[in-house]
Amino acid sequence: MSEMDAILSVRDVAKLYGGRGGCKEVSFDLWPGEVLGIVGESGSGKTTLLDCLSGRRTPDAGRIMYRGRDGEMLDVHALSEPRRRLLMRTDWGIVHQNPRDGLRMGVSAGANIGERLMAVGARHYGQIRGSANDWLERVEIDENRIDDRPMTFSGGMQQRLQIARNLVNGPRLVFMDEPTGGLDVSVQARLLDLLRRLVREMHLACIIVTHDLGVARLLAHRLMVMKDGRVIEEGLTDQVLDDPHHPYTQLLVSSVLPA
């Protein structure tokens, strides 16, 4: 694909903290239906980069251009705050590592999903509840739990509910920050299977930050490795993990470095 087809075009993005940390001069393109994994040890700058890409932090330099549904390229950080928030409710989804950061714990599971629909104009109670039921089924939560509050759910169920809340509006681009972090191995495997299926079925473009190279291998088509705020290696996931070129990537793959 050419750059003209990219859903997200990132050029020389930098975000520094007191001259250190953050991310520096990051550039890449993301295409529809592609999953990009960003990996690196703690402090490598991957979460700062994700926050800039998703509009939650303003970069110090560089441009982040998003292709809207009408084909227009939008400068994410030049948009007005109301328009950027509209993008977050419609075209984008953001899945947090801690599902409590992405859910309203004081309202029911159905209301968590329904709120996203109401934010874009849905008003018919029966249709909203029906959509919530459908999405609970899609993320493998018993529809009888629709009126239960997320605080009564397990961690894995909360994460699946957060995914349903983010995907109910049919977004085109989803940002995920350590989506399997803090879950035990069996719950992780179930969640990864679910994510792979939904990404494929919905043809989602997705950016996933993770320290878990197993998660990256299962979900990501392409991989960027970050160290000290910079991208030091990138390529197709299997190529990067099976034949790493940069010494840091070699250490990361061999699990010498801490996650």
Phi and psi restraints in degrees (value plus and minus 20) as a CYANA .aco file:
   2 SER   PHI    -112.3   -72.3
   2 SER   PSI     145.8   185.8
   3 GLU   PHI     -77.3   -37.3
   3 GLU   PSI     -48.3    -8.3
   4 MET   PHI     -86.2   -46.2
   4 MET   PSI     -39.5     0.5
   5 ASP   PHI    -112.2   -72.2
   5 ASP   PSI     -26.7    13.3
   6 ALA   PHI     -84.0   -44.0
   6 ALA   PSI     121.8   161.8
   7 ILE   PHI    -105.4   -65.4
   7 ILE   PSI     -45.5    -5.5
   8 LEU   PHI    -158.5  -118.5
   8 LEU   PSI     109.8   149.8
   9 SER   PHI    -145.8  -105.8
   9 SER   PSI      97.9   137.9
  10 VAL   PHI    -136.5   -96.5
  10 VAL   PSI     108.4   148.4
  11 ARG   PHI    -152.3  -112.3
  11 ARG   PSI      97.3   137.3
  12 ASP   PHI      32.8    72.8
  12 ASP   PSI      22.5    62.5
  13 VAL   PHI     -95.8   -55.8
  13 VAL   PSI     112.4   152.4
  14 ALA   PHI    -157.9  -117.9
  14 ALA   PSI     120.7   160.7
  15 LYS   PHI    -164.6  -124.6
  15 LYS   PSI      92.0   132.0
  16 LEU   PHI    -134.0   -94.0
  16 LEU   PSI     133.5   173.5
  17 TYR   PHI    -143.1  -103.1
  17 TYR   PSI      84.8   124.8
  18 GLY   PHI      40.2    80.2
  18 GLY   PSI      11.7    51.7
  19 GLY   PHI      62.5   102.5
  19 GLY   PSI     -25.1    14.9
  20 ARG   PHI    -152.7  -112.7
  20 ARG   PSI     142.6   182.6
  21 GLY   PHI      52.0    92.0
  21 GLY   PSI    -189.8  -149.8
  22 GLY   PHI      52.7    92.7
  22 GLY   PSI    -170.9  -130.9
  23 CYS   PHI    -149.8  -109.8
  23 CYS   PSI     135.1   175.1
  24 LYS   PHI    -158.8  -118.8
  24 LYS   PSI     102.8   142.8
  25 GLU   PHI      30.1    70.1
  25 GLU   PSI      33.2    73.2
  26 VAL   PHI    -114.4   -74.4
  26 VAL   PSI     110.1   150.1
  27 SER   PHI    -156.4  -116.4
  27 SER   PSI     119.0   159.0
  28 PHE   PHI    -191.2  -151.2
  28 PHE   PSI     146.0   186.0
  29 ASP   PHI    -138.3   -98.3
  29 ASP   PSI     127.6   167.6
  30 LEU   PHI    -145.1  -105.1
  30 LEU   PSI     114.2   154.2
  31 TRP   PHI    -127.0   -87.0
  31 TRP   PSI     136.7   176.7
  32 PRO   PHI     -74.5   -34.5
  32 PRO   PSI     115.1   155.1
  33 GLY   PHI      60.9   100.9
  33 GLY   PSI     -20.7    19.3
  34 GLU   PHI    -115.5   -75.5
  34 GLU   PSI     122.4   162.4
  35 VAL   PHI    -130.5   -90.5
  35 VAL   PSI      99.2   139.2
  36 LEU   PHI    -126.2   -86.2
  36 LEU   PSI     104.2   144.2
  37 GLY   PHI    -118.5   -78.5
  37 GLY   PSI     118.6   158.6
  38 ILE   PHI    -139.1   -99.1
  38 ILE   PSI      98.8   138.8
  39 VAL   PHI    -145.5  -105.5
  39 VAL   PSI     140.8   180.8
  40 GLY   PHI     139.1   179.1
  40 GLY   PSI     143.2   183.2
  41 GLU   PHI     -92.1   -52.1
  41 GLU   PSI     151.2   191.2
  42 SER   PHI     -77.9   -37.9
  42 SER   PSI     113.0   153.0
  43 GLY   PHI      69.0   109.0
  43 GLY   PSI     -15.0    25.0
  44 SER   PHI     -97.1   -57.1
  44 SER   PSI     -33.7     6.3
  45 GLY   PHI      83.6   123.6
  45 GLY   PSI     -18.6    21.4
  46 LYS   PHI     -87.9   -47.9
  46 LYS   PSI     -59.3   -19.3
  47 THR   PHI     -92.7   -52.7
  47 THR   PSI     -57.4   -17.4
  48 THR   PHI     -79.5   -39.5
  48 THR   PSI     -63.8   -23.8
  49 LEU   PHI     -80.9   -40.9
  49 LEU   PSI     -65.6   -25.6
  50 LEU   PHI     -80.7   -40.7
  50 LEU   PSI     -61.0   -21.0
  51 ASP   PHI     -82.5   -42.5
  51 ASP   PSI     -57.9   -17.9
  52 CYS   PHI     -88.0   -48.0
  52 CYS   PSI     -63.1   -23.1
  53 LEU   PHI     -82.8   -42.8
  53 LEU   PSI     -57.1   -17.1
  54 SER   PHI    -111.0   -71.0
  54 SER   PSI     -12.1    27.9
  55 GLY   PHI      63.2   103.2
  55 GLY   PSI     -15.0    25.0
  56 ARG   PHI    -106.3   -66.3
  56 ARG   PSI     -38.9     1.1
  57 ARG   PHI    -151.4  -111.4
  57 ARG   PSI     128.2   168.2
  58 THR   PHI    -115.7   -75.7
  58 THR   PSI     102.7   142.7
  59 PRO   PHI     -87.6   -47.6
  59 PRO   PSI     135.2   175.2
  60 ASP   PHI     -97.9   -57.9
  60 ASP   PSI     -45.3    -5.3
  61 ALA   PHI    -174.4  -134.4
  61 ALA   PSI     142.3   182.3
  62 GLY   PHI      73.1   113.1
  62 GLY   PSI     155.7   195.7
  63 ARG   PHI    -152.8  -112.8
  63 ARG   PSI     124.4   164.4
  64 ILE   PHI    -143.6  -103.6
  64 ILE   PSI      91.8   131.8
  65 MET   PHI    -130.9   -90.9
  65 MET   PSI     108.5   148.5
  66 TYR   PHI    -134.9   -94.9
  66 TYR   PSI     114.2   154.2
  67 ARG   PHI    -109.2   -69.2
  67 ARG   PSI      93.4   133.4
  68 GLY   PHI     -91.9   -51.9
  68 GLY   PSI     155.7   195.7
  69 ARG   PHI     -81.5   -41.5
  69 ARG   PSI     -46.3    -6.3
  70 ASP   PHI    -109.0   -69.0
  70 ASP   PSI     -16.0    24.0
  71 GLY   PHI      71.1   111.1
  71 GLY   PSI     -28.3    11.7
  72 GLU   PHI     -93.2   -53.2
  72 GLU   PSI     116.3   156.3
  73 MET   PHI    -106.0   -66.0
  73 MET   PSI     105.3   145.3
  74 LEU   PHI    -132.3   -92.3
  74 LEU   PSI     111.0   151.0
  75 ASP   PHI     -98.8   -58.8
  75 ASP   PSI      86.3   126.3
  76 VAL   PHI     -74.5   -34.5
  76 VAL   PSI     -64.1   -24.1
  77 HIS   PHI    -110.6   -70.6
  77 HIS   PSI     -18.6    21.4
  78 ALA   PHI    -117.9   -77.9
  78 ALA   PSI     -28.4    11.6
  79 LEU   PHI     -91.1   -51.1
  79 LEU   PSI     133.4   173.4
  80 SER   PHI     -86.7   -46.7
  80 SER   PSI     135.8   175.8
  81 GLU   PHI     -78.2   -38.2
  81 GLU   PSI     -63.9   -23.9
  82 PRO   PHI     -80.9   -40.9
  82 PRO   PSI     -58.4   -18.4
  83 ARG   PHI     -91.2   -51.2
  83 ARG   PSI     -56.5   -16.5
  84 ARG   PHI     -87.0   -47.0
  84 ARG   PSI     -59.0   -19.0
  85 ARG   PHI     -85.4   -45.4
  85 ARG   PSI     -55.0   -15.0
  86 LEU   PHI     -83.5   -43.5
  86 LEU   PSI     -61.6   -21.6
  87 LEU   PHI     -77.9   -37.9
  87 LEU   PSI     -63.0   -23.0
  88 MET   PHI     -84.9   -44.9
  88 MET   PSI     -47.9    -7.9
  89 ARG   PHI    -106.5   -66.5
  89 ARG   PSI     -40.6    -0.6
  90 THR   PHI    -135.9   -95.9
  90 THR   PSI     -83.5   -43.5
  91 ASP   PHI    -104.9   -64.9
  91 ASP   PSI     -42.3    -2.3
  92 TRP   PHI    -136.6   -96.6
  92 TRP   PSI     135.8   175.8
  93 GLY   PHI    -151.8  -111.8
  93 GLY   PSI     127.4   167.4
  94 ILE   PHI    -150.1  -110.1
  94 ILE   PSI      94.0   134.0
  95 VAL   PHI    -123.5   -83.5
  95 VAL   PSI      95.8   135.8
  96 HIS   PHI    -105.3   -65.3
  96 HIS   PSI     134.7   174.7
  97 GLN   PHI     -80.3   -40.3
  97 GLN   PSI     -66.5   -26.5
  98 ASN   PHI    -114.4   -74.4
  98 ASN   PSI      91.2   131.2
  99 PRO   PHI     -78.5   -38.5
  99 PRO   PSI     -42.4    -2.4
 100 ARG   PHI     -84.0   -44.0
 100 ARG   PSI     -42.8    -2.8
 101 ASP   PHI     -98.8   -58.8
 101 ASP   PSI     -35.7     4.3
 102 GLY   PHI    -134.8   -94.8
 102 GLY   PSI     -17.6    22.4
 103 LEU   PHI    -143.4  -103.4
 103 LEU   PSI     137.9   177.9
 104 ARG   PHI    -117.2   -77.2
 104 ARG   PSI      86.7   126.7
 105 MET   PHI     -92.3   -52.3
 105 MET   PSI     -38.0     2.0
 106 GLY   PHI    -110.0   -70.0
 106 GLY   PSI     -21.0    19.0
 107 VAL   PHI    -142.1  -102.1
 107 VAL   PSI     148.7   188.7
 108 SER   PHI     -89.6   -49.6
 108 SER   PSI     146.5   186.5
 109 ALA   PHI     -79.5   -39.5
 109 ALA   PSI     -63.9   -23.9
 110 GLY   PHI     -82.6   -42.6
 110 GLY   PSI     -58.9   -18.9
 111 ALA   PHI     -87.6   -47.6
 111 ALA   PSI     -55.4   -15.4
 112 ASN   PHI     -80.0   -40.0
 112 ASN   PSI     -61.1   -21.1
 113 ILE   PHI     -95.4   -55.4
 113 ILE   PSI     -64.1   -24.1
 114 GLY   PHI     -83.6   -43.6
 114 GLY   PSI     -51.5   -11.5
 115 GLU   PHI     -78.8   -38.8
 115 GLU   PSI     -56.8   -16.8
 116 ARG   PHI     -86.5   -46.5
 116 ARG   PSI     -55.7   -15.7
 117 LEU   PHI     -91.0   -51.0
 117 LEU   PSI     -61.2   -21.2
 118 MET   PHI     -85.9   -45.9
 118 MET   PSI     -49.2    -9.2
 119 ALA   PHI     -86.1   -46.1
 119 ALA   PSI     -40.2    -0.2
 120 VAL   PHI    -133.3   -93.3
 120 VAL   PSI       1.0    41.0
 121 GLY   PHI      86.8   126.8
 121 GLY   PSI     -24.3    15.7
 122 ALA   PHI     -86.7   -46.7
 122 ALA   PSI     115.6   155.6
 123 ARG   PHI    -153.8  -113.8
 123 ARG   PSI     -34.9     5.1
 124 HIS   PHI     -99.1   -59.1
 124 HIS   PSI      92.2   132.2
 125 TYR   PHI     -77.9   -37.9
 125 TYR   PSI     -64.4   -24.4
 126 GLY   PHI     -83.1   -43.1
 126 GLY   PSI     -61.0   -21.0
 127 GLN   PHI     -89.1   -49.1
 127 GLN   PSI     -59.3   -19.3
 128 ILE   PHI     -83.4   -43.4
 128 ILE   PSI     -66.0   -26.0
 129 ARG   PHI     -85.4   -45.4
 129 ARG   PSI     -57.7   -17.7
 130 GLY   PHI     -82.6   -42.6
 130 GLY   PSI     -62.2   -22.2
 131 SER   PHI     -84.9   -44.9
 131 SER   PSI     -59.4   -19.4
 132 ALA   PHI     -82.5   -42.5
 132 ALA   PSI     -63.2   -23.2
 133 ASN   PHI     -80.0   -40.0
 133 ASN   PSI     -64.9   -24.9
 134 ASP   PHI     -79.5   -39.5
 134 ASP   PSI     -62.1   -22.1
 135 TRP   PHI     -94.6   -54.6
 135 TRP   PSI     -52.4   -12.4
 136 LEU   PHI     -80.4   -40.4
 136 LEU   PSI     -60.8   -20.8
 137 GLU   PHI     -84.9   -44.9
 137 GLU   PSI     -60.9   -20.9
 138 ARG   PHI     -84.9   -44.9
 138 ARG   PSI     -52.4   -12.4
 139 VAL   PHI    -118.9   -78.9
 139 VAL   PSI      -3.6    36.4
 140 GLU   PHI      44.4    84.4
 140 GLU   PSI      23.6    63.6
 141 ILE   PHI    -135.7   -95.7
 141 ILE   PSI     111.7   151.7
 142 ASP   PHI     -76.8   -36.8
 142 ASP   PSI     108.3   148.3
 143 GLU   PHI     -82.7   -42.7
 143 GLU   PSI     -38.7     1.3
 144 ASN   PHI     -88.2   -48.2
 144 ASN   PSI     -31.5     8.5
 145 ARG   PHI    -112.1   -72.1
 145 ARG   PSI     -11.4    28.6
 146 ILE   PHI     -79.6   -39.6
 146 ILE   PSI     -51.6   -11.6
 147 ASP   PHI    -117.2   -77.2
 147 ASP   PSI     -17.4    22.6
 148 ASP   PHI    -104.0   -64.0
 148 ASP   PSI     129.9   169.9
 149 ARG   PHI    -104.7   -64.7
 149 ARG   PSI     128.5   168.5
 150 PRO   PHI     -77.0   -37.0
 150 PRO   PSI     -47.2    -7.2
 151 MET   PHI     -82.8   -42.8
 151 MET   PSI     -37.3     2.7
 152 THR   PHI    -111.4   -71.4
 152 THR   PSI     -21.6    18.4
 153 PHE   PHI    -112.6   -72.6
 153 PHE   PSI     137.1   177.1
 154 SER   PHI     -91.0   -51.0
 154 SER   PSI     147.6   187.6
 155 GLY   PHI     -79.3   -39.3
 155 GLY   PSI     -61.5   -21.5
 156 GLY   PHI     -84.8   -44.8
 156 GLY   PSI     -59.6   -19.6
 157 MET   PHI     -87.4   -47.4
 157 MET   PSI     -59.4   -19.4
 158 GLN   PHI     -80.7   -40.7
 158 GLN   PSI     -61.3   -21.3
 159 GLN   PHI     -86.7   -46.7
 159 GLN   PSI     -58.8   -18.8
 160 ARG   PHI     -87.4   -47.4
 160 ARG   PSI     -56.1   -16.1
 161 LEU   PHI     -85.7   -45.7
 161 LEU   PSI     -60.4   -20.4
 162 GLN   PHI     -81.0   -41.0
 162 GLN   PSI     -58.4   -18.4
 163 ILE   PHI     -84.2   -44.2
 163 ILE   PSI     -64.4   -24.4
 164 ALA   PHI     -80.1   -40.1
 164 ALA   PSI     -63.9   -23.9
 165 ARG   PHI     -78.8   -38.8
 165 ARG   PSI     -58.2   -18.2
 166 ASN   PHI     -97.6   -57.6
 166 ASN   PSI     -48.6    -8.6
 167 LEU   PHI    -119.2   -79.2
 167 LEU   PSI     -30.2     9.8
 168 VAL   PHI     -80.4   -40.4
 168 VAL   PSI     -49.2    -9.2
 169 ASN   PHI    -106.8   -66.8
 169 ASN   PSI     -16.4    23.6
 170 GLY   PHI      46.7    86.7
 170 GLY   PSI      33.4    73.4
 171 PRO   PHI     -86.4   -46.4
 171 PRO   PSI     144.6   184.6
 172 ARG   PHI    -123.8   -83.8
 172 ARG   PSI     -40.4    -0.4
 173 LEU   PHI    -160.3  -120.3
 173 LEU   PSI     108.8   148.8
 174 VAL   PHI    -146.9  -106.9
 174 VAL   PSI     113.1   153.1
 175 PHE   PHI    -126.0   -86.0
 175 PHE   PSI     110.7   150.7
 176 MET   PHI    -147.7  -107.7
 176 MET   PSI     107.3   147.3
 177 ASP   PHI    -129.9   -89.9
 177 ASP   PSI      84.4   124.4
 178 GLU   PHI      28.7    68.7
 178 GLU   PSI      39.0    79.0
 179 PRO   PHI     -84.6   -44.6
 179 PRO   PSI     -39.4     0.6
 180 THR   PHI    -127.7   -87.7
 180 THR   PSI     -13.4    26.6
 181 GLY   PHI     -82.2   -42.2
 181 GLY   PSI     117.6   157.6
 182 GLY   PHI      61.8   101.8
 182 GLY   PSI     -19.6    20.4
 183 LEU   PHI    -121.5   -81.5
 183 LEU   PSI     128.6   168.6
 184 ASP   PHI     -93.2   -53.2
 184 ASP   PSI     147.8   187.8
 185 VAL   PHI     -79.6   -39.6
 185 VAL   PSI     -63.7   -23.7
 186 SER   PHI     -86.7   -46.7
 186 SER   PSI     -58.1   -18.1
 187 VAL   PHI     -89.6   -49.6
 187 VAL   PSI     -59.0   -19.0
 188 GLN   PHI     -77.4   -37.4
 188 GLN   PSI     -66.5   -26.5
 189 ALA   PHI     -81.0   -41.0
 189 ALA   PSI     -61.9   -21.9
 190 ARG   PHI     -85.5   -45.5
 190 ARG   PSI     -61.3   -21.3
 191 LEU   PHI     -87.6   -47.6
 191 LEU   PSI     -59.7   -19.7
 192 LEU   PHI     -83.9   -43.9
 192 LEU   PSI     -61.2   -21.2
 193 ASP   PHI     -80.0   -40.0
 193 ASP   PSI     -62.7   -22.7
 194 LEU   PHI     -82.7   -42.7
 194 LEU   PSI     -66.9   -26.9
 195 LEU   PHI     -82.2   -42.2
 195 LEU   PSI     -63.8   -23.8
 196 ARG   PHI     -79.3   -39.3
 196 ARG   PSI     -63.2   -23.2
 197 ARG   PHI     -86.0   -46.0
 197 ARG   PSI     -65.5   -25.5
 198 LEU   PHI     -88.0   -48.0
 198 LEU   PSI     -60.2   -20.2
 199 VAL   PHI     -80.9   -40.9
 199 VAL   PSI     -62.3   -22.3
 200 ARG   PHI     -88.8   -48.8
 200 ARG   PSI     -67.6   -27.6
 201 GLU   PHI     -84.1   -44.1
 201 GLU   PSI     -57.4   -17.4
 202 MET   PHI    -115.1   -75.1
 202 MET   PSI     -21.8    18.2
 203 HIS   PHI      33.3    73.3
 203 HIS   PSI      28.9    68.9
 204 LEU   PHI    -101.8   -61.8
 204 LEU   PSI     120.7   160.7
 205 ALA   PHI    -104.9   -64.9
 205 ALA   PSI     117.2   157.2
 206 CYS   PHI    -166.6  -126.6
 206 CYS   PSI     119.4   159.4
 207 ILE   PHI    -138.9   -98.9
 207 ILE   PSI     102.4   142.4
 208 ILE   PHI    -139.5   -99.5
 208 ILE   PSI     102.2   142.2
 209 VAL   PHI    -114.5   -74.5
 209 VAL   PSI     108.2   148.2
 210 THR   PHI    -175.0  -135.0
 210 THR   PSI     130.9   170.9
 211 HIS   PHI    -116.7   -76.7
 211 HIS   PSI     -26.7    13.3
 212 ASP   PHI    -114.1   -74.1
 212 ASP   PSI      88.4   128.4
 213 LEU   PHI     -87.7   -47.7
 213 LEU   PSI     -44.5    -4.5
 214 GLY   PHI     -86.2   -46.2
 214 GLY   PSI     -61.5   -21.5
 215 VAL   PHI     -82.9   -42.9
 215 VAL   PSI     -63.6   -23.6
 216 ALA   PHI     -80.8   -40.8
 216 ALA   PSI     -63.1   -23.1
 217 ARG   PHI     -84.7   -44.7
 217 ARG   PSI     -58.5   -18.5
 218 LEU   PHI     -94.1   -54.1
 218 LEU   PSI     -54.2   -14.2
 219 LEU   PHI    -124.9   -84.9
 219 LEU   PSI     -52.6   -12.6
 220 ALA   PHI    -114.5   -74.5
 220 ALA   PSI     115.8   155.8
 221 HIS   PHI     -97.9   -57.9
 221 HIS   PSI     -55.5   -15.5
 222 ARG   PHI    -155.0  -115.0
 222 ARG   PSI     133.3   173.3
 223 LEU   PHI    -151.9  -111.9
 223 LEU   PSI     119.5   159.5
 224 MET   PHI    -139.5   -99.5
 224 MET   PSI     110.6   150.6
 225 VAL   PHI    -124.7   -84.7
 225 VAL   PSI     107.7   147.7
 226 MET   PHI    -132.7   -92.7
 226 MET   PSI     123.3   163.3
 227 LYS   PHI    -167.3  -127.3
 227 LYS   PSI     109.4   149.4
 228 ASP   PHI      32.0    72.0
 228 ASP   PSI      19.8    59.8
 229 GLY   PHI      64.9   104.9
 229 GLY   PSI     -26.2    13.8
 230 ARG   PHI    -135.0   -95.0
 230 ARG   PSI     132.7   172.7
 231 VAL   PHI    -103.0   -63.0
 231 VAL   PSI      97.5   137.5
 232 ILE   PHI    -125.7   -85.7
 232 ILE   PSI     -31.6     8.4
 233 GLU   PHI    -180.9  -140.9
 233 GLU   PSI     123.3   163.3
 234 GLU   PHI    -172.5  -132.5
 234 GLU   PSI     137.0   177.0
 235 GLY   PHI     141.8   181.8
 235 GLY   PSI    -193.6  -153.6
 236 LEU   PHI     -79.9   -39.9
 236 LEU   PSI     121.2   161.2
 237 THR   PHI     -74.3   -34.3
 237 THR   PSI     -70.2   -30.2
 238 ASP   PHI     -83.0   -43.0
 238 ASP   PSI     -57.0   -17.0
 239 GLN   PHI     -84.9   -44.9
 239 GLN   PSI     -64.8   -24.8
 240 VAL   PHI     -85.5   -45.5
 240 VAL   PSI     -62.4   -22.4
 241 LEU   PHI     -99.6   -59.6
 241 LEU   PSI     -51.4   -11.4
 242 ASP   PHI    -108.8   -68.8
 242 ASP   PSI     -44.3    -4.3
 243 ASP   PHI    -161.5  -121.5
 243 ASP   PSI      42.8    82.8
 244 PRO   PHI     -86.6   -46.6
 244 PRO   PSI     118.9   158.9
 245 HIS   PHI    -119.3   -79.3
 245 HIS   PSI     -61.9   -21.9
 246 HIS   PHI     -95.4   -55.4
 246 HIS   PSI     118.2   158.2
 247 PRO   PHI     -75.2   -35.2
 247 PRO   PSI     -57.2   -17.2
 248 TYR   PHI     -83.8   -43.8
 248 TYR   PSI     -64.4   -24.4
 249 THR   PHI     -82.0   -42.0
 249 THR   PSI     -59.7   -19.7
 250 GLN   PHI     -80.1   -40.1
 250 GLN   PSI     -61.5   -21.5
 251 LEU   PHI     -87.5   -47.5
 251 LEU   PSI     -60.9   -20.9
 252 LEU   PHI     -82.7   -42.7
 252 LEU   PSI     -65.2   -25.2
 253 VAL   PHI     -85.3   -45.3
 253 VAL   PSI     -55.6   -15.6
 254 SER   PHI    -103.7   -63.7
 254 SER   PSI     -15.1    24.9
 255 SER   PHI      44.9    84.9
 255 SER   PSI       5.1    45.1
 256 VAL   PHI     -94.3   -54.3
 256 VAL   PSI     -58.5   -18.5
 257 LEU   PHI    -102.4   -62.4
 257 LEU   PSI     125.8   165.8
 258 PRO   PHI     -90.2   -50.2
 258 PRO   PSI     129.0   169.0
